[in-house]
Amino acid sequence: MDNKVLVTGGAGYIGSHTVWELKRQGYDVTVLDNLSTGHKWAVKDTELVVGDVRDTHLVHSVFEKHAYQAVIHFAAKSIVADSIKRPLEYYDNNVMGSQVLINAVIQHDIPNFVFSSTAAVYGEPQDDAINESHPTNPINPYGKSKLMVETALQDAAMSCGLNVIAFRYFNAAGANPQANLGEVHEPETHLIPNILSSALDIQANGAVKVFGDDYETNDGTCIRDYVHVCDLARAHAEAIQFLNSNPGHHVFNLGSQRGYSVLEVINACQRALGRDITYEVSERRAGDPSILIADSTAVQDRMSWEATQDISQIVADAASFMSDKP
């Protein structure tokens, strides 16, 4: 049991990077993924159980096969716009699936649970830099579903003694070229891969769309906190030892504490590729705040974790992966 970890959604973007990091640190990993958005190639030689966390019988059978010291739970639908169109699918998949998993974890006496949450639980920001005490008032079904699971885990920690960390992270980006892992979504909704795809002619998307250039920022475009996916993976792997020595319930933001505007990201991509990137300004999107940056002081103080890669490295790694992705 000492080094056995189950990663749900481990064939997905952040999940697969976390699996690689866990194995690098000496953990024995099993992945549970229905491959609806994940990729079998991303699991590589790790034990893979193909199935859904909502399948009660399957989840219990996984826990009966091995004794795990921790579960890291990524498996979820995660596209904001899609959650608005299909909210019940998000509650079914994200909330009900998590409930099945949490119940099984408790029944099988697994001590530690690490949950992949999101800054979307905060809703409209009241401050430029958001810490964990910021009010939680999600404005879309995706954020609401994640907050529901956070609440269930907090109650499970209090009533059942489960050790829990919920990581609320901001804009995951980048890749791990060494492991040939990176971002492959269909459709792709994230800024950096869309910029790179356009510049590398991987997709016939034409010019990059910039949604609004009249925000109250230095260049008029939105500012966001981008954190390297390998830094996120490291936090999830290190969370296990943290919970072993710090039982109870914890909530931490994961971000770089540095904001980059859309135009700054485009410029970083231009530098990485050594070519100009065409963009066009469109209307603002509803609900996009001007500035959204993490205050990650708590996780720095408690776990000694901090983001190590800046936007230049994030973009360089993403470009390297996209130029040679599977």
C-alpha positions in Angstrom: 0.0 0.0 0.0 2.9 2.3 0.7 3.3 3.6 -2.9 0.1 2.6 -4.7 -2.0 5.5 -6.2 -5.1 5.6 -8.3 -5.5 8.5 -10.7 -8.9 9.0 -12.3 -8.8 10.8 -15.5 -5.1 9.9 -15.8 -5.3 9.8 -19.6 -6.2 13.4 -19.8 -4.1 16.5 -20.0 -3.2 17.3 -16.4 -3.8 13.7 -15.3 -1.3 12.2 -17.7 1.4 14.7 -16.6 0.6 13.8 -13.0 0.9 10.1 -13.7 4.3 10.7 -15.2 5.5 12.7 -12.2 4.1 10.2 -9.7 6.1 7.4 -11.5 9.2 9.6 -11.6 8.9 9.9 -7.8 8.6 6.1 -7.4 4.8 5.6 -7.0 3.0 2.6 -8.5 0.1 4.0 -10.4 -3.2 2.8 -11.8 -5.2 4.9 -14.1 -9.0 4.8 -14.3 -10.3 6.7 -17.4 -13.2 6.2 -19.8 -11.2 7.7 -22.6 -14.0 10.1 -23.5 -11.5 13.0 -23.7 -8.3 11.2 -22.6 -5.9 9.4 -24.8 -4.6 5.8 -24.4 -1.2 6.8 -25.8 -0.8 9.3 -22.9 -1.0 6.5 -20.3 2.0 4.8 -21.9 3.0 1.7 -19.9 0.9 2.5 -16.8 -1.8 0.1 -15.7 -5.0 1.4 -17.3 -8.6 0.4 -16.3 -10.9 1.7 -19.0 -14.2 2.6 -17.3 -16.3 5.4 -15.8 -16.2 6.6 -12.2 -20.0 6.5 -12.2 -19.8 2.7 -12.5 -20.1 1.6 -8.9 -19.3 -2.0 -9.5 -16.2 -1.2 -11.5 -14.9 1.4 -9.0 -15.2 -1.1 -6.1 -13.5 -3.8 -8.2 -10.5 -1.5 -8.7 -10.2 -1.0 -5.0 -10.6 -4.7 -4.2 -7.7 -5.5 -6.6 -5.1 -3.2 -4.9 -4.6 -1.4 -1.6 -4.1 2.3 -2.4 -2.7 5.0 -0.2 -4.2 7.8 -2.2 -6.7 8.7 -5.0 -6.1 11.7 -7.2 -9.3 12.6 -8.9 -9.2 14.4 -12.2 -12.0 12.7 -14.1 -14.5 15.4 -15.1 -16.1 17.4 -17.9 -14.4 20.8 -17.9 -15.6 23.1 -20.7 -17.4 26.1 -19.4 -19.4 26.9 -22.5 -20.4 23.3 -22.9 -21.6 23.1 -19.2 -24.0 26.0 -19.9 -25.5 24.1 -22.8 -25.6 20.7 -21.1 -25.6 21.4 -17.3 -27.2 18.1 -16.3 -24.4 16.1 -18.0 -21.9 18.1 -15.9 -23.8 17.4 -12.6 -24.2 13.7 -13.5 -20.6 13.2 -14.6 -18.8 15.5 -12.2 -20.9 15.3 -9.1 -22.5 11.9 -9.2 -19.2 10.3 -10.4 -17.3 11.9 -7.6 -20.0 10.7 -5.1 -19.5 7.1 -6.2 -15.7 7.5 -5.9 -15.8 9.2 -2.5 -18.1 6.5 -1.1 -15.9 3.7 -2.4 -12.7 5.4 -1.0 -14.3 5.6 2.4 -15.6 2.0 2.3 -12.1 0.7 1.3 -10.3 2.7 4.0 -8.2 4.7 1.6 -6.8 7.6 3.7 -5.9 10.3 1.2 -7.9 12.1 -1.5 -6.5 14.8 -3.8 -9.2 16.6 -5.8 -8.7 18.6 -9.1 -10.9 21.6 -8.6 -10.8 25.0 -10.3 -10.7 28.8 -9.9 -14.1 28.7 -11.5 -15.6 28.1 -8.0 -14.9 31.8 -7.2 -17.1 33.2 -9.9 -16.7 36.9 -10.7 -13.5 38.1 -9.0 -13.8 40.8 -6.3 -10.0 41.3 -6.3 -7.3 41.1 -8.9 -5.4 38.5 -6.9 -7.7 35.8 -5.5 -6.9 33.8 -2.3 -8.7 30.9 -0.8 -10.9 33.2 1.5 -12.4 34.8 -1.6 -16.2 34.1 -1.7 -17.2 31.1 -3.8 -20.0 32.0 -6.1 -19.6 30.1 -9.4 -21.4 31.5 -12.4 -21.6 28.3 -14.6 -22.5 24.7 -14.1 -18.9 23.6 -14.4 -17.8 25.7 -11.5 -20.9 24.8 -9.5 -20.3 21.1 -10.0 -16.7 21.4 -8.7 -17.8 23.4 -5.7 -20.5 20.7 -4.9 -17.7 18.1 -4.9 -15.5 20.3 -2.7 -18.4 20.6 -0.2 -18.9 16.8 -0.2 -15.2 16.2 0.4 -15.2 18.7 3.3 -18.1 16.9 4.9 -16.4 13.5 4.3 -13.2 14.8 6.0 -15.2 15.9 9.0 -17.4 12.9 9.4 -15.3 10.0 8.1 -11.7 11.1 8.7 -10.8 11.3 5.1 -7.7 13.4 4.4 -8.4 15.8 1.5 -6.7 18.5 -0.6 -8.8 20.4 -3.1 -6.5 22.2 -5.6 -8.1 25.2 -7.3 -6.0 26.0 -10.2 -6.0 28.7 -12.8 -4.9 28.4 -16.4 -3.1 25.2 -16.9 -0.7 25.4 -19.9 2.5 24.0 -21.4 3.7 20.5 -22.0 6.3 17.9 -21.1 8.3 17.3 -24.2 10.6 14.9 -22.4 7.6 12.6 -21.8 6.0 13.4 -25.1 2.9 14.7 -23.2 0.9 17.8 -23.9 -2.4 19.3 -24.6 -4.7 17.6 -27.1 -8.4 18.5 -26.8 -11.2 18.3 -29.3 -12.4 20.9 -29.6 -9.5 23.0 -28.3 -10.7 25.9 -26.2 -7.5 27.1 -24.6 -5.6 30.1 -25.7 -2.0 28.9 -26.1 -2.6 25.7 -28.1 -5.1 27.7 -30.3 -2.5 30.3 -31.0 0.2 27.7 -31.8 -2.1 25.6 -33.9 -3.0 28.7 -36.0 0.7 29.7 -36.4 1.8 26.2 -37.2 -1.1 25.6 -39.6 -2.2 22.6 -37.7 -5.8 23.7 -37.8 -7.3 25.9 -40.5 -8.7 28.4 -38.0 -7.3 31.5 -39.6 -6.3 34.4 -37.5 -6.3 34.1 -33.7 -9.4 35.7 -32.1 -8.8 38.2 -29.3 -12.0 38.7 -27.4 -12.0 42.4 -26.5 -9.3 45.0 -26.5 -11.0 47.6 -24.3 -10.4 46.2 -20.9 -8.8 48.3 -18.1 -5.4 46.7 -18.6 -2.1 47.9 -20.0 -2.9 46.8 -23.6 -6.6 46.5 -23.3 -6.8 42.7 -23.4 -7.6 40.3 -20.5 -4.9 39.2 -18.1 -4.8 35.7 -16.8 -2.5 33.6 -14.6 -0.9 30.7 -16.5 0.7 27.9 -14.6 2.9 25.2 -16.2 1.2 21.8 -16.3 4.4 20.2 -14.9 4.2 22.5 -11.9 0.6 21.4 -11.4 1.6 17.7 -11.7 4.3 18.2 -9.1 1.8 19.7 -6.6 -0.5 16.7 -7.0 2.3 14.2 -6.4 3.7 16.1 -3.4 0.1 16.4 -1.9 0.3 12.7 -0.9 3.2 13.1 1.5 1.7 16.4 2.7 -1.5 14.6 3.7 0.4 11.8 5.4 1.8 14.3 7.8 -1.0 16.9 7.7 -4.3 15.0 8.0 -7.6 16.8 7.6 -9.1 19.0 5.0 -7.2 21.6 2.9 -7.9 23.9 0.0 -5.1 25.5 -2.0 -4.9 27.7 -5.0 -2.3 26.7 -7.6 -1.1 29.6 -9.8 2.0 31.5 -10.8 0.8 34.7 -9.1 1.8 36.5 -12.3 -0.6 37.7 -15.0 -0.1 37.8 -18.7 -2.4 39.6 -21.2 -3.7 38.0 -24.3 -1.3 40.1 -26.4 1.6 39.2 -24.2 0.8 35.5 -24.7 0.7 36.1 -28.5 4.0 37.9 -28.3 5.5 35.0 -26.3 4.3 32.5 -29.0 5.8 34.7 -31.7 9.2 34.7 -29.9 9.0 30.9 -29.4 8.2 30.2 -33.1 10.3 33.0 -34.6 7.4 34.2 -36.8 4.6 36.7 -36.8 1.1 35.6 -35.7 -2.0 37.1 -37.1 -4.8 38.0 -34.8 -8.1 39.8 -35.1 -10.1 41.5 -32.3 -13.7 40.3 -31.7 -16.3 41.4 -29.3 -15.9 40.7 -25.6 -17.2 37.4 -24.3 -19.8 37.6 -21.6 -18.4 37.0 -18.1 -14.8 37.6 -18.9 -13.2 39.7 -16.1 -10.3 42.0 -16.9 -7.8 40.4 -14.5 -7.7 37.0 -12.9 -4.6 36.1 -10.9 -4.0 33.6 -8.2 -2.7 34.3 -4.7 -0.9 31.1 -4.0 0.7 32.2 -0.7 -1.1 29.4 1.3 0.3 26.5 -0.7 3.8 28.1 -0.7 3.6 28.4 3.1 2.1 25.0 3.8 3.5 22.8 1.1 6.6 24.8 0.0 5.2 24.6 -3.6 5.5 27.4 -6.1 5.3 27.7 -9.9 8.8 27.5 -11.4 8.1 28.2 -15.1 7.3 31.5 -16.7 5.3 32.2 -19.9 8.3 31.8 -22.1 9.0 28.3 -20.9 5.3 27.4 -21.0 5.0 28.4 -24.6 8.3 26.9 -25.6 7.3 23.5 -24.2 3.8 23.7 -25.7 5.3 24.6 -29.1 7.8 21.7 -28.9 5.1 19.2 -28.2 2.7 20.5 -30.8 5.4 20.3 -33.5 5.8 16.6 -32.8 2.7 15.4 -31.0 1.3 11.9 -31.4 
